Amino acid sequence: MPVTNPYAAQIAATPVRDARVSVLGSDTGYWDYGPLDAPTTIVVVHGFRGEHHGLEPVVAQLEGIRIVSPDLPGFGDSTPMAKGSHDIHGYAAWLAAFVDSLELAERPVILGHSFGSIVAAAAVAGGLATPRLILVNPIAAPALAGPKAILTALAVFYYRAATWLPEKLGLRLLGSRLVVRFMTETMAKTRDKGLRRWIHDQHLTYFSRFSDRDTVLDAFRASTSNNVIQFAPDIHVPTLLIAASDDPITSVADEQKLASLLSDSTLHVIPGVGHLIHYETPRQAAGYIIDFLGVGRLSATSR
Protein backbone atom coordinates (compact mmCIF):
# COMPACT_ATOMS: atom_id res chain seq x y z
CA MET A 1 0.00 0.00 0.00
CA PRO A 2 1.44 3.41 -0.97
CA VAL A 3 2.35 5.58 2.00
CA THR A 4 1.09 9.17 1.81
CA ASN A 5 3.25 11.96 3.20
CA PRO A 6 0.76 14.23 5.01
CA TYR A 7 3.10 17.21 4.61
CA ALA A 8 4.02 16.60 0.96
CA ALA A 9 2.25 19.66 -0.43
CA GLN A 10 3.89 22.02 2.07
CA ILE A 11 7.33 20.51 1.56
CA ALA A 12 6.97 20.70 -2.23
CA ALA A 13 6.01 24.38 -1.96
CA THR A 14 9.11 25.22 0.10
CA PRO A 15 12.08 26.50 -1.98
CA VAL A 16 15.18 24.39 -1.32
CA ARG A 17 18.78 24.29 -2.53
CA ASP A 18 21.24 21.51 -1.71
CA ALA A 19 24.98 22.00 -1.25
CA ARG A 20 28.08 20.44 0.27
CA VAL A 21 30.93 21.77 2.37
CA SER A 22 34.00 20.21 4.00
CA VAL A 23 33.87 20.59 7.80
CA LEU A 24 36.48 18.92 10.04
CA GLY A 25 37.11 16.38 7.30
CA SER A 26 33.41 15.58 6.87
CA ASP A 27 31.98 16.06 3.38
CA THR A 28 28.81 17.56 4.82
CA GLY A 29 25.61 17.69 2.81
CA TYR A 30 23.07 20.36 3.69
CA TRP A 31 19.76 21.74 2.46
CA ASP A 32 18.97 25.45 2.38
CA TYR A 33 15.23 26.22 2.58
CA GLY A 34 13.28 29.43 2.17
CA PRO A 35 14.32 32.87 0.91
CA LEU A 36 18.04 33.67 0.84
CA ASP A 37 17.29 37.26 1.84
CA ALA A 38 15.15 36.36 4.87
CA PRO A 39 15.83 38.52 7.94
CA THR A 40 16.42 35.44 10.10
CA THR A 41 18.26 32.18 9.44
CA ILE A 42 17.89 29.04 11.54
CA VAL A 43 20.47 26.23 11.44
CA VAL A 44 18.73 23.00 12.50
CA VAL A 45 20.35 19.85 13.90
CA HIS A 46 18.49 16.54 13.64
CA GLY A 47 18.39 13.68 16.13
CA PHE A 48 20.29 10.41 16.53
CA ARG A 49 20.14 8.15 13.46
CA GLY A 50 18.05 10.74 11.69
CA GLU A 51 18.93 13.12 8.86
CA HIS A 52 17.55 16.29 7.34
CA HIS A 53 14.30 14.75 6.05
CA GLY A 54 13.06 14.27 9.61
CA LEU A 55 12.79 18.00 10.30
CA GLU A 56 11.21 18.90 6.95
CA PRO A 57 7.64 18.85 8.35
CA VAL A 58 8.61 21.66 10.76
CA VAL A 59 10.67 23.50 8.13
CA ALA A 60 7.73 23.42 5.71
CA GLN A 61 5.46 25.20 8.21
CA LEU A 62 7.74 28.24 8.41
CA GLU A 63 7.50 31.00 5.79
CA GLY A 64 9.71 34.08 5.63
CA ILE A 65 12.58 32.35 7.42
CA ARG A 66 15.70 30.82 5.89
CA ILE A 67 16.49 27.38 7.31
CA VAL A 68 19.75 25.49 6.80
CA SER A 69 19.55 21.78 7.58
CA PRO A 70 22.74 19.67 7.44
CA ASP A 71 23.09 15.93 7.89
CA LEU A 72 25.26 15.20 10.92
CA PRO A 73 28.68 13.69 10.09
CA GLY A 74 28.31 9.99 9.43
CA PHE A 75 24.56 10.17 8.76
CA GLY A 76 22.46 10.72 5.66
CA ASP A 77 24.59 12.27 2.91
CA SER A 78 27.42 13.42 5.20
CA THR A 79 30.63 11.46 5.62
CA PRO A 80 32.22 10.98 9.07
CA MET A 81 34.66 13.52 10.47
CA ALA A 82 38.26 12.77 9.58
CA LYS A 83 39.54 15.57 11.85
CA GLY A 84 37.33 15.10 14.87
CA SER A 85 35.89 12.46 17.17
CA HIS A 86 32.25 11.44 17.06
CA ASP A 87 31.56 12.37 20.67
CA ILE A 88 29.55 15.32 21.94
CA HIS A 89 32.52 17.67 21.84
CA GLY A 90 33.40 16.59 18.31
CA TYR A 91 29.85 17.14 17.08
CA ALA A 92 29.67 20.51 18.85
CA ALA A 93 32.95 21.58 17.22
CA TRP A 94 31.62 20.42 13.85
CA LEU A 95 28.42 22.48 14.30
CA ALA A 96 30.38 25.63 15.16
CA ALA A 97 32.66 25.12 12.15
CA PHE A 98 29.68 24.40 9.89
CA VAL A 99 27.98 27.65 10.91
CA ASP A 100 31.22 29.55 10.23
CA SER A 101 31.49 27.93 6.79
CA LEU A 102 28.14 29.45 5.77
CA GLU A 103 29.61 32.97 6.08
CA LEU A 104 26.25 34.48 6.95
CA ALA A 105 25.91 38.23 7.40
CA GLU A 106 24.13 37.69 10.76
CA ARG A 107 24.61 34.89 13.27
CA PRO A 108 21.87 32.27 12.84
CA VAL A 109 19.45 30.95 15.41
CA ILE A 110 20.37 27.38 16.39
CA LEU A 111 17.72 24.66 16.67
CA GLY A 112 18.30 21.09 17.82
CA HIS A 113 15.94 18.13 18.09
CA SER A 114 16.56 15.23 20.52
CA PHE A 115 20.27 14.30 20.20
CA GLY A 116 20.56 17.48 18.17
CA SER A 117 19.42 19.39 21.27
CA ILE A 118 22.52 18.13 23.11
CA VAL A 119 24.80 18.98 20.19
CA ALA A 120 23.28 22.47 19.90
CA ALA A 121 23.47 23.10 23.65
CA ALA A 122 27.08 21.90 23.84
CA ALA A 123 28.08 24.12 20.91
CA VAL A 124 26.38 27.24 22.31
CA ALA A 125 27.78 26.58 25.80
CA GLY A 126 31.19 26.16 24.20
CA GLY A 127 31.10 29.55 22.51
CA LEU A 128 29.03 29.24 19.32
CA ALA A 129 27.48 32.70 18.99
CA THR A 130 23.75 32.79 18.37
CA PRO A 131 21.03 35.30 19.19
CA ARG A 132 18.59 32.58 20.28
CA LEU A 133 18.48 28.81 20.88
CA ILE A 134 15.56 26.47 20.18
CA LEU A 135 15.44 22.92 21.57
CA VAL A 136 12.71 20.50 20.46
CA ASN A 137 12.21 17.35 22.56
CA PRO A 138 15.32 18.36 24.52
CA ILE A 139 17.16 15.58 26.35
CA ALA A 140 16.99 17.01 29.86
CA ALA A 141 18.04 14.02 31.95
CA PRO A 142 20.60 11.19 31.90
CA ALA A 143 19.40 8.46 29.54
CA LEU A 144 19.19 5.81 32.26
CA ALA A 145 17.13 8.10 34.52
CA GLY A 146 14.31 8.95 32.12
CA PRO A 147 10.71 7.67 32.13
CA LYS A 148 11.72 4.61 30.09
CA ALA A 149 15.06 3.78 31.69
CA ILE A 150 14.48 0.07 31.09
CA LEU A 151 13.99 0.65 27.37
CA THR A 152 17.18 2.73 27.32
CA ALA A 153 19.04 -0.10 29.04
CA LEU A 154 17.74 -2.46 26.35
CA ALA A 155 18.96 -0.03 23.69
CA VAL A 156 22.41 0.01 25.31
CA PHE A 157 22.48 -3.80 25.18
CA TYR A 158 21.31 -3.73 21.54
CA TYR A 159 24.12 -1.39 20.46
CA ARG A 160 26.70 -3.32 22.46
CA ALA A 161 25.54 -6.54 20.80
CA ALA A 162 26.09 -4.88 17.43
CA THR A 163 29.76 -4.37 18.41
CA TRP A 164 30.22 -7.93 19.65
CA LEU A 165 29.00 -9.50 16.41
CA PRO A 166 31.09 -9.76 13.24
CA GLU A 167 30.75 -6.54 11.24
CA LYS A 168 28.26 -7.82 8.65
CA LEU A 169 26.00 -9.34 11.29
CA GLY A 170 26.36 -6.23 13.44
CA LEU A 171 25.24 -4.04 10.55
CA ARG A 172 22.28 -6.32 9.87
CA LEU A 173 21.25 -6.02 13.52
CA LEU A 174 21.56 -2.23 13.45
CA GLY A 175 19.42 -2.05 10.32
CA SER A 176 16.84 -4.62 11.44
CA ARG A 177 13.37 -3.61 10.25
CA LEU A 178 11.87 -5.29 13.31
CA VAL A 179 14.00 -3.22 15.70
CA VAL A 180 13.32 0.00 13.79
CA ARG A 181 9.58 -0.70 13.94
CA PHE A 182 9.78 -1.38 17.69
CA MET A 183 11.53 1.96 18.20
CA THR A 184 8.82 3.69 16.18
CA GLU A 185 6.03 2.03 18.15
CA THR A 186 7.68 3.21 21.37
CA MET A 187 8.04 6.81 20.20
CA ALA A 188 4.86 7.45 18.15
CA LYS A 189 1.76 8.44 20.14
CA THR A 190 -0.66 9.49 17.38
CA ARG A 191 -3.81 7.46 16.80
CA ASP A 192 -4.03 8.69 13.22
CA LYS A 193 -3.40 5.48 11.27
CA GLY A 194 -2.24 7.27 8.13
CA LEU A 195 0.20 9.46 10.04
CA ARG A 196 1.48 6.49 12.03
CA ARG A 197 2.02 4.47 8.84
CA TRP A 198 3.97 7.39 7.34
CA ILE A 199 6.17 7.70 10.46
CA HIS A 200 6.99 3.99 10.19
CA ASP A 201 7.90 4.48 6.54
CA GLN A 202 10.10 7.48 7.35
CA HIS A 203 12.06 5.54 9.94
CA LEU A 204 12.43 2.51 7.70
CA THR A 205 13.62 4.74 4.86
CA TYR A 206 16.02 7.02 6.72
CA PHE A 207 16.82 5.53 10.14
CA SER A 208 19.64 3.33 8.84
CA ARG A 209 21.38 5.84 6.58
CA PHE A 210 24.60 5.87 8.57
CA SER A 211 28.06 5.51 7.08
CA ASP A 212 29.49 2.69 9.18
CA ARG A 213 29.07 0.75 12.39
CA ASP A 214 31.76 2.53 14.43
CA THR A 215 30.35 5.99 13.73
CA VAL A 216 26.78 5.10 14.70
CA LEU A 217 28.00 3.40 17.88
CA ASP A 218 30.13 6.41 18.82
CA ALA A 219 27.14 8.67 18.23
CA PHE A 220 24.94 6.42 20.37
CA ARG A 221 27.43 6.66 23.23
CA ALA A 222 27.45 10.44 22.81
CA SER A 223 23.63 10.54 22.90
CA THR A 224 23.30 8.45 26.06
CA SER A 225 26.22 9.83 28.07
CA ASN A 226 25.28 13.51 27.76
CA ASN A 227 22.23 15.72 28.23
CA VAL A 228 21.30 19.38 27.92
CA ILE A 229 21.24 20.05 31.67
CA GLN A 230 25.01 19.64 31.97
CA PHE A 231 25.47 22.55 29.53
CA ALA A 232 22.66 24.77 30.86
CA PRO A 233 24.82 26.90 33.23
CA ASP A 234 26.91 28.08 30.27
CA ILE A 235 23.99 29.02 28.00
CA HIS A 236 23.21 32.72 28.26
CA VAL A 237 20.90 33.39 25.32
CA PRO A 238 17.08 33.33 25.19
CA THR A 239 16.13 29.67 24.82
CA LEU A 240 12.87 28.11 23.65
CA LEU A 241 12.08 24.61 24.91
CA ILE A 242 9.37 22.68 23.04
CA ALA A 243 8.65 19.54 25.03
CA ALA A 244 5.99 16.82 25.01
CA SER A 245 3.72 15.55 27.74
CA ASP A 246 4.26 11.89 26.84
CA ASP A 247 7.93 11.88 25.87
CA PRO A 248 9.34 8.45 26.84
CA ILE A 249 12.87 9.84 27.05
CA THR A 250 12.49 12.99 29.17
CA SER A 251 9.72 13.74 31.66
CA VAL A 252 7.95 17.09 31.94
CA ALA A 253 9.46 17.47 35.43
CA ASP A 254 12.95 17.21 33.93
CA GLU A 255 12.06 19.74 31.23
CA GLN A 256 10.85 22.12 33.94
CA LYS A 257 14.12 21.60 35.80
CA LEU A 258 16.06 22.42 32.64
CA ALA A 259 14.00 25.57 32.14
CA SER A 260 14.80 26.68 35.69
CA LEU A 261 18.54 26.22 35.12
CA LEU A 262 18.65 28.35 31.99
CA SER A 263 19.15 32.07 32.46
CA ASP A 264 16.37 33.02 30.00
CA SER A 265 13.98 30.26 28.94
CA THR A 266 10.47 29.72 27.62
CA LEU A 267 8.96 26.24 27.98
CA HIS A 268 5.99 24.93 26.01
CA VAL A 269 4.67 21.40 26.61
CA ILE A 270 2.56 19.92 23.82
CA PRO A 271 -0.07 17.51 25.20
CA GLY A 272 -0.68 14.03 23.85
CA VAL A 273 2.56 13.72 21.92
CA GLY A 274 5.84 11.96 22.61
CA HIS A 275 9.38 12.19 21.21
CA LEU A 276 8.25 12.83 17.64
CA ILE A 277 6.99 16.41 17.80
CA HIS A 278 8.60 17.02 14.40
CA TYR A 279 6.37 14.36 12.83
CA GLU A 280 3.18 14.55 14.89
CA THR A 281 2.72 18.25 15.73
CA PRO A 282 5.12 20.22 13.49
CA ARG A 283 2.67 23.09 12.91
CA GLN A 284 2.21 23.67 16.63
CA ALA A 285 5.97 23.63 17.11
CA ALA A 286 6.39 26.08 14.22
CA GLY A 287 3.86 28.42 15.82
CA TYR A 288 5.90 28.51 19.01
CA ILE A 289 9.06 29.18 16.99
CA ILE A 290 7.48 32.11 15.15
CA ASP A 291 6.19 33.62 18.40
CA PHE A 292 9.61 33.20 20.01
CA LEU A 293 11.54 34.78 17.14
CA GLY A 294 8.99 37.46 16.30
CA VAL A 295 9.51 36.87 12.57
CA GLY A 296 8.04 34.69 9.84
CA ARG A 297 4.58 33.22 9.51
CA LEU A 298 2.91 29.83 9.29
CA SER A 299 2.62 28.37 5.82
CA ALA A 300 -0.69 29.01 4.09
CA THR A 301 -1.24 25.30 3.46
CA SER A 302 -2.03 23.35 6.59
CA ARG A 303 -2.50 19.65 7.11
C-alpha positions as CSV (number, residue, x, y, z in Angstrom):
1,M,0.0,0.0,0.0
2,P,1.4,3.4,-1.0
3,V,2.3,5.6,2.0
4,T,1.1,9.2,1.8
5,N,3.3,12.0,3.2
6,P,0.8,14.2,5.0
7,Y,3.1,17.2,4.6
8,A,4.0,16.6,1.0
9,A,2.3,19.7,-0.4
10,Q,3.9,22.0,2.1
11,I,7.3,20.5,1.6
12,A,7.0,20.7,-2.2
13,A,6.0,24.4,-2.0
14,T,9.1,25.2,0.1
15,P,12.1,26.5,-2.0
16,V,15.2,24.4,-1.3
17,R,18.8,24.3,-2.5
18,D,21.2,21.5,-1.7
19,A,25.0,22.0,-1.3
20,R,28.1,20.4,0.3
21,V,30.9,21.8,2.4
22,S,34.0,20.2,4.0
23,V,33.9,20.6,7.8
24,L,36.5,18.9,10.0
25,G,37.1,16.4,7.3
26,S,33.4,15.6,6.9
27,D,32.0,16.1,3.4
28,T,28.8,17.6,4.8
29,G,25.6,17.7,2.8
30,Y,23.1,20.4,3.7
31,W,19.8,21.7,2.5
32,D,19.0,25.5,2.4
33,Y,15.2,26.2,2.6
34,G,13.3,29.4,2.2
35,P,14.3,32.9,0.9
36,L,18.0,33.7,0.8
37,D,17.3,37.3,1.8
38,A,15.2,36.4,4.9
39,P,15.8,38.5,7.9
40,T,16.4,35.4,10.1
41,T,18.3,32.2,9.4
42,I,17.9,29.0,11.5
43,V,20.5,26.2,11.4
44,V,18.7,23.0,12.5
45,V,20.4,19.9,13.9
46,H,18.5,16.5,13.6
47,G,18.4,13.7,16.1
48,F,20.3,10.4,16.5
49,R,20.1,8.1,13.5
50,G,18.1,10.7,11.7
51,E,18.9,13.1,8.9
52,H,17.5,16.3,7.3
53,H,14.3,14.8,6.1
54,G,13.1,14.3,9.6
55,L,12.8,18.0,10.3
56,E,11.2,18.9,7.0
57,P,7.6,18.8,8.4
58,V,8.6,21.7,10.8
59,V,10.7,23.5,8.1
60,A,7.7,23.4,5.7
61,Q,5.5,25.2,8.2
62,L,7.7,28.2,8.4
63,E,7.5,31.0,5.8
64,G,9.7,34.1,5.6
65,I,12.6,32.4,7.4
66,R,15.7,30.8,5.9
67,I,16.5,27.4,7.3
68,V,19.7,25.5,6.8
69,S,19.5,21.8,7.6
70,P,22.7,19.7,7.4
71,D,23.1,15.9,7.9
72,L,25.3,15.2,10.9
73,P,28.7,13.7,10.1
74,G,28.3,10.0,9.4
75,F,24.6,10.2,8.8
76,G,22.5,10.7,5.7
77,D,24.6,12.3,2.9
78,S,27.4,13.4,5.2
79,T,30.6,11.5,5.6
80,P,32.2,11.0,9.1
81,M,34.7,13.5,10.5
82,A,38.3,12.8,9.6
83,K,39.5,15.6,11.9
84,G,37.3,15.1,14.9
85,S,35.9,12.5,17.2
86,H,32.2,11.4,17.1
87,D,31.6,12.4,20.7
88,I,29.5,15.3,21.9
89,H,32.5,17.7,21.8
90,G,33.4,16.6,18.3
91,Y,29.8,17.1,17.1
92,A,29.7,20.5,18.9
93,A,32.9,21.6,17.2
94,W,31.6,20.4,13.8
95,L,28.4,22.5,14.3
96,A,30.4,25.6,15.2
97,A,32.7,25.1,12.2
98,F,29.7,24.4,9.9
99,V,28.0,27.7,10.9
100,D,31.2,29.6,10.2
101,S,31.5,27.9,6.8
102,L,28.1,29.5,5.8
103,E,29.6,33.0,6.1
104,L,26.2,34.5,7.0
105,A,25.9,38.2,7.4
106,E,24.1,37.7,10.8
107,R,24.6,34.9,13.3
108,P,21.9,32.3,12.8
109,V,19.5,30.9,15.4
110,I,20.4,27.4,16.4
111,L,17.7,24.7,16.7
112,G,18.3,21.1,17.8
113,H,15.9,18.1,18.1
114,S,16.6,15.2,20.5
115,F,20.3,14.3,20.2
116,G,20.6,17.5,18.2
117,S,19.4,19.4,21.3
118,I,22.5,18.1,23.1
119,V,24.8,19.0,20.2
120,A,23.3,22.5,19.9
121,A,23.5,23.1,23.6
122,A,27.1,21.9,23.8
123,A,28.1,24.1,20.9
124,V,26.4,27.2,22.3
125,A,27.8,26.6,25.8
126,G,31.2,26.2,24.2
127,G,31.1,29.6,22.5
128,L,29.0,29.2,19.3
129,A,27.5,32.7,19.0
130,T,23.7,32.8,18.4
131,P,21.0,35.3,19.2
132,R,18.6,32.6,20.3
133,L,18.5,28.8,20.9
134,I,15.6,26.5,20.2
135,L,15.4,22.9,21.6
136,V,12.7,20.5,20.5
137,N,12.2,17.4,22.6
138,P,15.3,18.4,24.5
139,I,17.2,15.6,26.3
140,A,17.0,17.0,29.9
141,A,18.0,14.0,32.0
142,P,20.6,11.2,31.9
143,A,19.4,8.5,29.5
144,L,19.2,5.8,32.3
145,A,17.1,8.1,34.5
146,G,14.3,8.9,32.1
147,P,10.7,7.7,32.1
148,K,11.7,4.6,30.1
149,A,15.1,3.8,31.7
150,I,14.5,0.1,31.1
151,L,14.0,0.7,27.4
152,T,17.2,2.7,27.3
153,A,19.0,-0.1,29.0
154,L,17.7,-2.5,26.3
155,A,19.0,0.0,23.7
156,V,22.4,0.0,25.3
157,F,22.5,-3.8,25.2
158,Y,21.3,-3.7,21.5
159,Y,24.1,-1.4,20.5
160,R,26.7,-3.3,22.5
161,A,25.5,-6.5,20.8
162,A,26.1,-4.9,17.4
163,T,29.8,-4.4,18.4
164,W,30.2,-7.9,19.6
165,L,29.0,-9.5,16.4
166,P,31.1,-9.8,13.2
167,E,30.7,-6.5,11.2
168,K,28.3,-7.8,8.6
169,L,26.0,-9.3,11.3
170,G,26.4,-6.2,13.4
171,L,25.2,-4.0,10.5
172,R,22.3,-6.3,9.9
173,L,21.3,-6.0,13.5
174,L,21.6,-2.2,13.4
175,G,19.4,-2.0,10.3
176,S,16.8,-4.6,11.4
177,R,13.4,-3.6,10.3
178,L,11.9,-5.3,13.3
179,V,14.0,-3.2,15.7
180,V,13.3,0.0,13.8
181,R,9.6,-0.7,13.9
182,F,9.8,-1.4,17.7
183,M,11.5,2.0,18.2
184,T,8.8,3.7,16.2
185,E,6.0,2.0,18.2
186,T,7.7,3.2,21.4
187,M,8.0,6.8,20.2
188,A,4.9,7.4,18.2
189,K,1.8,8.4,20.1
190,T,-0.7,9.5,17.4
191,R,-3.8,7.5,16.8
192,D,-4.0,8.7,13.2
193,K,-3.4,5.5,11.3
194,G,-2.2,7.3,8.1
195,L,0.2,9.5,10.0
196,R,1.5,6.5,12.0
197,R,2.0,4.5,8.8
198,W,4.0,7.4,7.3
199,I,6.2,7.7,10.5
200,H,7.0,4.0,10.2
201,D,7.9,4.5,6.5
202,Q,10.1,7.5,7.3
203,H,12.1,5.5,9.9
204,L,12.4,2.5,7.7
205,T,13.6,4.7,4.9
206,Y,16.0,7.0,6.7
207,F,16.8,5.5,10.1
208,S,19.6,3.3,8.8
209,R,21.4,5.8,6.6
210,F,24.6,5.9,8.6
211,S,28.1,5.5,7.1
212,D,29.5,2.7,9.2
213,R,29.1,0.7,12.4
214,D,31.8,2.5,14.4
215,T,30.4,6.0,13.7
216,V,26.8,5.1,14.7
217,L,28.0,3.4,17.9
218,D,30.1,6.4,18.8
219,A,27.1,8.7,18.2
220,F,24.9,6.4,20.4
221,R,27.4,6.7,23.2
222,A,27.4,10.4,22.8
223,S,23.6,10.5,22.9
224,T,23.3,8.5,26.1
225,S,26.2,9.8,28.1
226,N,25.3,13.5,27.8
227,N,22.2,15.7,28.2
228,V,21.3,19.4,27.9
229,I,21.2,20.1,31.7
230,Q,25.0,19.6,32.0
231,F,25.5,22.6,29.5
232,A,22.7,24.8,30.9
233,P,24.8,26.9,33.2
234,D,26.9,28.1,30.3
235,I,24.0,29.0,28.0
236,H,23.2,32.7,28.3
237,V,20.9,33.4,25.3
238,P,17.1,33.3,25.2
239,T,16.1,29.7,24.8
240,L,12.9,28.1,23.7
241,L,12.1,24.6,24.9
242,I,9.4,22.7,23.0
243,A,8.7,19.5,25.0
244,A,6.0,16.8,25.0
245,S,3.7,15.6,27.7
246,D,4.3,11.9,26.8
247,D,7.9,11.9,25.9
248,P,9.3,8.5,26.8
249,I,12.9,9.8,27.0
250,T,12.5,13.0,29.2
251,S,9.7,13.7,31.7
252,V,7.9,17.1,31.9
253,A,9.5,17.5,35.4
254,D,13.0,17.2,33.9
255,E,12.1,19.7,31.2
256,Q,10.9,22.1,33.9
257,K,14.1,21.6,35.8
258,L,16.1,22.4,32.6
259,A,14.0,25.6,32.1
260,S,14.8,26.7,35.7
261,L,18.5,26.2,35.1
262,L,18.7,28.4,32.0
263,S,19.1,32.1,32.5
264,D,16.4,33.0,30.0
265,S,14.0,30.3,28.9
266,T,10.5,29.7,27.6
267,L,9.0,26.2,28.0
268,H,6.0,24.9,26.0
269,V,4.7,21.4,26.6
270,I,2.6,19.9,23.8
271,P,-0.1,17.5,25.2
272,G,-0.7,14.0,23.9
273,V,2.6,13.7,21.9
274,G,5.8,12.0,22.6
275,H,9.4,12.2,21.2
276,L,8.3,12.8,17.6
277,I,7.0,16.4,17.8
278,H,8.6,17.0,14.4
279,Y,6.4,14.4,12.8
280,E,3.2,14.6,14.9
281,T,2.7,18.2,15.7
282,P,5.1,20.2,13.5
283,R,2.7,23.1,12.9
284,Q,2.2,23.7,16.6
285,A,6.0,23.6,17.1
286,A,6.4,26.1,14.2
287,G,3.9,28.4,15.8
288,Y,5.9,28.5,19.0
289,I,9.1,29.2,17.0
290,I,7.5,32.1,15.2
291,D,6.2,33.6,18.4
292,F,9.6,33.2,20.0
293,L,11.5,34.8,17.1
294,G,9.0,37.5,16.3
295,V,9.5,36.9,12.6
296,G,8.0,34.7,9.8
297,R,4.6,33.2,9.5
298,L,2.9,29.8,9.3
299,S,2.6,28.4,5.8
300,A,-0.7,29.0,4.1
301,T,-1.2,25.3,3.5
302,S,-2.0,23.4,6.6
303,R,-2.5,19.6,7.1
